[in-house]
Amino acid sequence: MSDDNSRKRARAGGRAGNKIRAGSAAIDQMPWRIPVNTDRPTEPLDAEGVQAIHKATMRILKEIGIEFLNPEAVAYLKQAGCIVNGTNVKMDEDFVMEMVGHAPETFTITPRNPAREVPMGGNHMLFVNVSSPPNAWDLERGKRTGDFATFKEFMKLTQYFNCIHIAGGYPVEPVDIHASVRHLDCLYEKLTLTDKVCHAYSLGAERVEDVMEMVRIAGGLTEEEFQAKPRMYTNINSVSPLQHDYPMLDGAMRLAKRGQPVVITPFTLAGAMAPVTMSGAVTLSLAEGLAGLALLQYINPGCPVALGTFTSNVDMKSGAPAFGTPEYMRATQMTGQLVRHYGVPMRSSGCCAANVPDGQAMWETSNSLWAAVQSRTNMVYHAAGWLEGGLIASPEKFIMDCEVLQMIQRYFEASVTATTPDDLAFDAIKQVGAGGHYFGVQHTQDRYQTAFYAPIASDWRNFEAWQLDGSVWTAERAHRIYKQILADFEAPAINGDHLEELQRFVARRKQEGGAPTDF
């Protein structure tokens, strides 16, 4: 954190951060809103199919078991009456379903700015920025290793776009910051460049505890206030097949004990670390997810949890992961049916295998995003900016994805399908009659500014007009928008006292060495 930035943010002072400030004029975007998915979910499985997958999931947990590579987690599950053999834990259906019954169907997460509170579950749909790529790519600099400057650029994009509701993991890994203190610098920037819900990586006790403390400080909360409701969250991944590792479990248990949400997301690629059949891959994923859920509910019954899906397939020619495929879409829809059966919130992803923000990137990502809609996903990870199977974050792709996210939000709006007399427009139809047009009638004049979705990156002009204006391709337009957003960006206000305490905490933890590393 630079001294100049620190002073600039400190001058903001007060509690002005408890409002949502309008963005710059770089684009005319939609206002902040929480989308509500009004569609019936797509359900490829019949009732017998749902029960078949559920029973197979329970059989895995009872007869094969899950490897819990964390002694504390094993001790809790042994205390709960599960069958333990070393790190292998077997649990029966009655225990699992009793634990599932404790998990809340919905909960809210409140960041330092209460106006950015987000509801998790039900018909609500939340979009999260791209998280965790080691590399970045843009039109000017090409592909490169992630750094701190690029990390901050993505945090500004995350804050700027109203269709991004959560500042998830690092949008790109800043490898120029030593791993021992990286989480301190990254979370400082995340908590000051954004006022949205943020995330802690479950990568060691020190990192998780530091992030929870920084969130508490930034919000000006007492420990009791922090634990009274969800304020941030973590996402953990199982090590498929059939394992939960030590640090992920450690972080998940720490958050659960303090009432903070945990999203449990197995990463199951059919044909590689999961069966080649999608039903088999979904079943394996659910077994791993429910095992983690059962542990956390036993530790703290009623703590907020969600089940995630990252079930896709590999390219059987190369072994590379594929995303946005028909199989990926069906696996997401199937998982949605089962997660609704268990009555907890669901997470999926907006992802692709494309290497640059081209046509492949957008059709694969659109497939992923619409599968999230169809499955009634509540939290969509990697909703903007993801490339190369998660190895690249791209600002141009971020802009292009936000176009799709805004279209999805517009698609949900009740006005699109309203059937009032004004919407049915009988008088306008009568006035125009046969062979006329509707451009000039009052019905159109009263509504033309808000009647349809207004794009931020799409160009709807004809070829000749587009050519006369420089023949600018979509990624180029997105690049210009990204640059303008950075030029106009203003960080959200933060209470000056909270900021100073946050700075002192970061300085102290750096002096103490931060988190231990292997190098």
N, C-alpha and C positions, 0 to 999 in steps of 0.2 A: 504494500500500500504506500503510495507516494505521499510526501508531506503536503504537497499542493492539493491533492484530492482530499486528504484528511481535513485540511482547514476549510475547503470549500463545502464539504458535507457538514462539518460541525456548525458552520454559520446558518445552516437551514433551521436548526433548533426546533423548539416547540413541538406540537403534535400535528403539524400539517400533513404528516404522512398518513393520517387516517382517512384520507380521501383519495379518489382515483383521479390523477391529473390527466387531462387530455394530451394525446401525443402531438408530435410536431406535424407540420403540414406536408411531410414527405409523401404520405398517401392519405386518402380519405377512407380510413378503416372503420369497421363496425365497432360500436361501443363495447365495453366490458360486459359480458353476460355469461351465465352458466347455461349451456345448452341442455334442453330437456328432450330426450329421444321419445318422440310420440309414436313411432312405428311399432307394430308387433314384431318381435324378434323372429328371425329365420330359424326354423327348427328342422334340420335334416333328419333327426332321429325320431322315431315313434316312441310311444311309452315303453314298449318292450326293449327298444334299443337303449334308452336311458337306463333302465334297470339292468340290462346286460353289462353296460360299462360300469355302473355303480358296483354291481356284485363282483366283477373282475377286479376292480380297484380294491375293494375290501379283502378279496382273496390274496392279492399281492401283499397287503399290509399284515394279514394274519399268517400266511404260509411262507412267504419269502422274507418279508421284513425290510426295513430301511437301515442303512448304516449311518449312525449318528456319531460323527468323529469329534465329539465334544463331551468330556466326562461329566460336566455339570448337567448337560441335557440328558445324558443316559441315566444319571442318578434321579432326576425328576421323573423320568418315564418308568424307571424301576419302582419308585415310590408309588406311582399311579397304578401299579399292578400289571404293567406290560411285561412280556417275556423278553428277558435280556440275556444275550450271550456275547460277551465282549462288547463290541460296538454295534452289534446287530440287535435291533429292537423290533419285536412283533407286537401288534396290537389288534384287538378284535373289533368287530363292527360296533358293538354296543358302546365301547369306550370312545371310539372315533366320533360316532354320531352324538354322543352326550357332549363331547367337547365342541363339536360343530354347533350344537344348540346354544352354547354360551356366546358364540360370536355375534356381534351386532350386525343387523342387515344394512344399516346406514350409520354414518357418523360424519362430523364436519371437522375440517382442519383450519385453524385460525392462525395466520402469520402475524408478523408485527403490525401490519396494517389490517385491522379488522374488516375493512371494506373489500379485502381480497380473500375473505373466508370462502372455502370451497366445500360443497357437500359431496360426500363419497357414497355411492350406492343408489338404489332405486333406479329412476330413469335418467339420472344426471350423467353428463358426459364431460370429462375433463381432459384437456390436451396438455401434454408435457413436452418440453423441448428435447432435442436429441441429447443423449447422455452417453459419455464414456469413450468415444472414438479416440484413438491415439494420434490420429492425423487430421489435418485440415486440407481443404482444396478450395481455391477460388479462381476466377478468371484471370486475375493479375499475377498471382504468385504460384499457381499450380498446386501440386501435392507437396506437403511438407509436414514435418513432425510438429505436434501441437506445442504451443508455447503460451505464456501467461497473457501476452497482449491479445492473442487470438481468443483465448478464454474470455477475456473481458468484453471483446466485441460481441461474442455470442450471448453473454449475459445482458448486454444492452438490447440486443434483438429480442431476447426473452422477455425483458421488461416492457419493451415498446409495444409488442403485439398483444392486443386485447384477447385474441383467440388462443393465446397460450396462458394457461391458468396456473401452472406449477413450474417452478425452477428446479428441475430434477437434478440428476448427477452432473458432473462436469461435462459441458457440451463438447469440449475437447480437453484431453489430458495435458496440462502444462508441464512438460517434462523438464523445462528450464528452472523449475522450483524444486528443491530437494524434497524427496518423498516424506521426510520426517516432519516438515512444516508446511507441506503443500496444502493440506486440508485447512490450515489456519488462514493462509492467504486467500485461498479460494472461497472459503465461507465468509471471510470478511467482505470480499468483493460482492459475493452473492447477496449478503444481507444489506449492503449499502447501495449497490447498483440496481437491486430489485426490492420490491416490498411484497413479493409473492411467497407462497408456501415453498419451503426448501427441504432438502433431502440430505441424509447422512449416509455415507458408504459404511457398510459393516465390515471394516477391514482393520480390526484391532480395537481393543478397549479404549485406548487413548483417543483415537479419532472419533469414535462414537460419543464418548463422554464430552470431548471438547465441543463437538457440534451442538449437542444438546445444551451445553452451557452457553454457547454463543447465541443460540436462538433465544434462550431465556433472557440473556442480557439485552439483546437487541429489542426485545419486546417490552423491556422494563418490568419483567415478571418476577414475583417471588417464586420460590420452589413449589409452594402449594398451588399457586396460580398456573404454573407450568404443567403440573401433573393433573390439574383439574379437568383438562380437556386436551385433545390433540393439537399440537402446535407445529409439528414437522413429521417426517416419516423416514423409514428406510425401505429399500427393496432388497431382498435376498434371492439368490439363485441356488437351487440345489445343484449338485455335481452329478448329473445324470450319467449312467443309470443308478438310481437307488441309493444316493448318498447325500448327506448334508454335512458340509465341512465345518471346521472349528470356528474360524472368525465370523462367518455368516451367522451361525447359531449364537455365538457370543453377543454380537450386536443386536440380533433380533430379541434375545432374552432381556438385554439391558433396556431396550425401548419398551418392551411389553411390561416390564416391571414398573415403568414410570408412565404407563398409559398412553404411549405414543404408537402410532400405527406402523404395522409391518405388512408389506406386500410380499407374498411368497410366490416366486415365479420360476418354476423349473424351465430349463432350456433344453428341450427335447427335439432333436433333429431326426426325423424318421429315416431309417436306413443307416444311421451312424450310431448315435447313443440312445436310440429308441427303435422299436420294431418298425419295419418298413411299411406296415399297414397303418393308416391314420387312426383307426379305432384303437389299435394297440399302443400307438404313441400317445394318444390322448389319455388312455387308461394309466399308462406309466406316469405321465405328468400329474394326473390327479392324485395318484398314490403318494408321490413325493410332496405335493402341495399340502394334502390333508394331514400328512404326518407332521409337517412343520406347524400347521394350524393347531393340531391336537396338543403339541408340546406347549405352545404359547398360551392356549386357553386353560391348560392345567395349571400353569404358573400363575396366571392372572385372569380368572374367568371374566369374560366380558370385554377384554382388551380389544381394541380395534385392529382387525386384520382384513386382508383381501387376498384372493387367489388370482394369480396371474397365469397367462398362457404365453409360451413362446415356442409353440409346436409348429414346425415347418418340415421341409424335406431337404435332402441334399441332392445335388446333381450327381447322378449315379455314374457319369462319365469321369468327373473330376474329383468328386467328394466335397466340392465347395457347397456351402449353404445357399439355398434359394429362398426367396421371400416373395410374397404377393402372388404365389402360385394358386391354382385351383385347390390343391391339397391344403395349403396354408389357410385359405378362406374357409374351407369346410371344417378343418380342425378347430379354428377359432369359433365358428358357429356351434359345433358340437360341445366344445368346452363351455360356451355360454349356457347351453341347456343344463349341463351338469352343475355349474356354479349357481344358477338360479335354483336348482333342486336343493342345493345345500344352504341357500339363503344368505350368501355373503357377497360383498362387492367384488367386481372383476376388473382385472387389468389385461390389456393386450397391447399391440404395438403397431406403429406405422413405419414399415420398413421395406427395403428393396435390396437387390444385389448389384444394381448398376454402379458404375465407377464414376460417372459424371452426371450432372443434372440434365439428362436428355429424355427422349420419349420413353425409353425403358424404365428410367427412374420414376417417371410420373405414373405410368400405367401400373407398375408393381406397387408403388406407394398408395395409389388410389384404390387398388384392390385390397390392400391391407387396411386402409382407413374405412372403406365401406364394409369390410368384414367386421370391423369393430362396431359400426353402426348396427349391422344385422345381428350381431351376437349380444347386443345391449351391454357392451363394455362400458365401464364407468370411468376408468383411467386409461388413456391412450399414451403410452410411452413412445419416445422417438417420433412424435407427430410432426416435427419440422426439422429438417436439416440432415437427415441420415443418408449416407451413401456407402457403397462397397461392403454391404453386409455388416455395417456398424464400425468399419475401420476408418471412415472419413466423415467429418462434419463439414458441410458446405453452406456458406451464407446465401448463395444464390438458390440452392435447394431449399433453404429455410424460408425464403420469400415465396418461392413457388408452392411449397407445401401449405403455407399460411393462406394462399389463395384457395386451395382445396378445403382447408378447415373452415374458412369463412363461408364457402359454398354449402358445406354441411350444416353450419349454423343457420344459414338462410333457409335451407331445405326444411328445417324443423319448425320454422316460424308459422304460427297459426294463420297469419294473413294470407299465406300462399294457398291454403285450402279452404278459406272462409266461404260460406254459402249464404250470407245475408242478401237481402234484395239488392243492395248496392253492388255486391260482388257478382251476383248473377247478371246484372247489367241489362235487364230486359229493355229499359227505356233507351239506352244507348244503341242496342241492337235494332230497335224499332226506328230510331232516328237515322241511323246510317243506311239501313235497308240493304237491298241486294246490290252488289257491285261497287259499294262505296269504300271508304277507309275511315279508320278511327283516330288518325293523328290529331285532327282538329276539334273533335267533339269535347264538350265540357267534362264528360266522364273521364276522358284521358288526361285533359289538362289539369284536373284536380289531383291526379295520382302519378303523373309520369316521372316525377323525381324519385319516388320511393317504390314504384311498382315492381321493379326488377332488381336483381342483384347487380351491384356496381363493382366491376373487377378492379384489382389493384395491380396486377401484372399482365393479365390477358390483353391482347390487342384485337378488337373486334372490327377494325376497318377492313375494307377490301384490299386486294393485293396491290393495286396501283397506289392507293393512298399510303399503305405501309411502305412500299418501295420508295415513294417520293420523300418519306420521312426518314430515310436512311436504312431501310431493310433490317431493322433491329430484331434479333431473335430473342426468344423468351428469357434465356439465361442472361443475356446482356441487359435486358430491361430490369431483371431482378438484381443484377449487380449494381446498377445505377440507384435503385431504391435502397439497397443495403448501405451504400456509401452515403446517401442523403440522410438516412436514419442516424448513422453514426455522427454525422456532422451536426445534426440538430439535437442530439440526445441530451437530456437533463436528468440527472439521477433523482429518484424520489426523496422527499424530505425524510429526515430521521431525527428523533429527539437528540439534542446535543449532549445531554448527560449520558444517555444510553450509548451514544457513539464513543464518548471518551472512555467509558467503562469497557466497552468492547475493545478499543485500542489497547488499553492497559492489559486486558486479559491476553490478547494475542501476543503482545510484547513479552509478558511473563512466561507464557507457554513456550515461546521460541527460545527464551533464555534457558528454560529447563530442558530444552532439547526436542520438544514436540513428541512425536511418536517414534518408537524404536523401528529400525529398518534392518534389512539383511545386508546392506551395503553402505 
